[in-house]
């Protein structure tokens, strides 16, 4: 997991494309072929193995097609200790497959607490020593900037020191994002533009050889005009594009987040990739269905990017 995160992500995108697969465990939706005939002795054990096994199937299906997976922490946390054990299982499987891992937890608090969140997800295990057990080390974490600059700085400091990344929420995909993020400031800018400029300033000292900083931004493709504005404000930031698929965001909206050559962004899809396999009766069929979902998404994004250029 070492090295400059912006450079590592840019290289992975050049190699495998822009699709990011979201892993949002919903035990009730895991295909029966994965969960049938469970013999674990407890509910916790069954939940952990069902989630971990399903995500291994997904990772096996897409590892050569995508550069990164995004694990939504809330969906693991809802299952308690078993869910978080499955989170660690899934991170290990993704790393073994050569994928970058983003934990989508939207963490933050006052600076001292932000430091603890940053250590939990971005501090390498080798640095924790014998006093602290292994935590939840990933390549990058999503961060809520609502508390201000000093609350984000601990994540940036930890990320830069450890070769990790942070994605700051700038313009989110939900319909209610405009309640606050679109508020017009005294200088005429929407609030999300000010957050984008804060994000740019946090990453500016750490831009890598690829031209990208380890500090990126979360942007919803469900708001295409705002996404395009954020893209222009953040030329050295990788954008984590959310809202595609089940949230009704589309490829044309996502394409507003690209730089030339489909650079500068990864586009996440979760439910529309992992749970849309209605006819999978075997694990091989399930892998093929998930793989096909990713291939169609990649083709749609490529076509949309070509249209927006022309």
C-alpha positions, -999 to 999 in steps of 0.1 A, spaced: 0 0 0 30 23 -1 40 51 -25 22 83 -35 -15 76 -36 -24 100 -64 3 84 -86 -8 49 -77 -44 56 -85 -36 74 -117 -15 45 -129 -42 19 -120 -68 39 -139 -45 40 -170 -41 3 -167 -77 -9 -160 -101 20 -167 -123 42 -146 -149 18 -131 -149 15 -93 -170 -13 -79 -188 -5 -46 -192 -33 -20 -222 -26 1 -231 -58 20 -268 -65 23 -271 -101 35 -307 -104 24 -297 -96 -12 -267 -119 -14 -275 -144 -42 -287 -178 -29 -259 -196 -47 -234 -180 -23 -253 -185 10 -269 -219 5 -261 -247 29 -243 -226 55 -231 -247 84 -214 -221 106 -223 -225 143 -236 -189 150 -254 -161 133 -223 -139 135 -202 -165 118 -228 -170 91 -230 -133 84 -193 -128 83 -187 -157 59 -217 -148 37 -204 -112 32 -168 -122 28 -175 -151 4 -198 -129 -17 -172 -102 -20 -145 -127 -29 -168 -138 -58 -172 -101 -69 -135 -94 -66 -126 -126 -85 -150 -115 -113 -137 -79 -117 -101 -77 -105 -87 -75 -140 -113 -49 -151 -112 -23 -123 -85 -4 -105 -103 0 -72 -131 -11 -49 -151 11 -25 -163 -4 7 -193 14 23 -186 12 60 -222 17 71 -233 -16 55 -206 -35 73 -212 -17 106 -249 -26 106 -239 -62 113 -217 -53 143 -185 -72 150 -193 -98 123 -197 -71 97 -164 -54 106 -146 -88 106 -161 -93 71 -148 -58 62 -113 -68 71 -117 -101 52 -128 -81 21 -100 -57 24 -75 -86 25 -91 -102 -5 -90 -70 -25 -54 -64 -16 -45 -99 -26 -61 -93 -60 -40 -61 -65 -69 -37 -61 -68 -3 -43 -93 0 -15 -113 30 -5 -133 30 28 -164 51 24 -170 62 60 -173 100 56 -154 104 89 -145 135 108 -147 153 141 -127 179 160 -89 176 152 -80 152 180 -108 128 171 -100 132 134 -65 120 142 -79 88 157 -102 82 127 -72 88 104 -50 63 124 -78 37 123 -80 36 85 -48 52 71 -20 42 95 0 13 82 0 -17 105 38 -17 107 36 17 124 12 6 151 38 -13 170 30 -38 197 8 -15 217 -20 -13 192 -37 -42 173 -42 -41 136 -70 -18 127 -88 -13 93 -59 -2 70 -70 8 35 -56 29 7 -80 59 11 -109 72 32 -138 95 25 -139 126 47 -166 150 57 -153 186 57 -182 202 76 -161 210 107 -136 230 87 -99 229 76 -84 219 109 -106 188 110 -95 176 76 -58 183 80 -52 153 103 -64 130 75 -42 147 49 -12 145 72 -17 108 79 -24 101 42 6 119 29 29 103 55 17 68 48 12 69 10 -26 69 14 -54 92 2 -84 111 13 -115 120 -6 -133 151 6 -171 154 2 -176 183 -21 -209 179 -40 -227 147 -31 -252 127 -51 -283 127 -29 -313 149 -39 -310 169 -6 -274 178 -11 -284 213 -23 -300 221 11 -265 231 23 -240 225 -5 -257 248 -29 -261 277 -5 -248 309 -20 -220 326 -1 -215 364 2 -191 363 -27 -216 347 -50 -201 312 -49 -221 281 -39 -208 265 -8 -196 234 -27 -172 256 -47 -157 269 -15 -152 233 -3 -136 224 -37 -112 253 -33 -104 241 3 -97 207 -11 -74 220 -38 -54 240 -12 -50 209 10 -37 188 -18 -16 215 -36 17 209 -17 16 172 -24 9 168 -61 27 138 -75 45 131 -107 12 121 -123 -2 156 -117 -26 144 -90 -26 150 -53 -34 124 -26 -64 146 -17 -94 140 -40 -131 149 -40 -164 131 -39 -187 144 -66 -222 132 -76 -229 126 -113 -265 132 -104 -257 170 -105 -239 173 -139 -234 211 -140 -221 212 -105 -198 183 -112 -184 201 -142 -177 232 -121 -160 211 -94 -139 194 -121 -126 228 -133 -118 239 -98 -98 208 -90 -74 201 -119 -50 182 -97 -75 161 -78 -89 127 -85 -127 127 -84 -146 98 -68 -178 100 -88 -209 86 -70 -246 83 -79 -242 62 -111 -267 34 -116 -291 28 -87 -292 65 -77 -302 74 -113 -269 91 -123 -258 83 -158 -227 81 -180 -232 115 -195 -233 131 -160 -203 111 -150 -184 122 -181 -185 158 -169 -160 147 -142 -133 135 -167 -103 153 -179 -90 146 -215 -86 109 -221 -110 99 -194 -84 109 -168 -89 124 -133 -119 103 -121 -132 70 -110 -169 62 -113 -184 41 -86 -214 17 -90 -226 -7 -63 -260 -22 -64 -263 -21 -102 -231 -41 -105 -231 -66 -76 -267 -74 -70 -280 -74 -106 -275 -111 -114 -310 -125 -116 -303 -157 -134 -271 -168 -117 -276 -204 -106 -239 -212 -102 -209 -193 -89 -195 -192 -124 -227 -177 -138 -227 -151 -109 -191 -141 -117 -200 -138 -154 -231 -117 -147 -211 -93 -124 -183 -91 -150 -208 -83 -177 -223 -55 -156 -189 -39 -153 -181 -43 -190 -214 -26 -199 -208 2 -175 -172 8 -189 -186 8 -224 -213 33 -215 -188 56 -198 -164 54 -228 -192 62 -252 -204 92 -231 -169 105 -228 -165 104 -266 -198 122 -270 -189 150 -246 -156 156 -264 -172 157 -298 
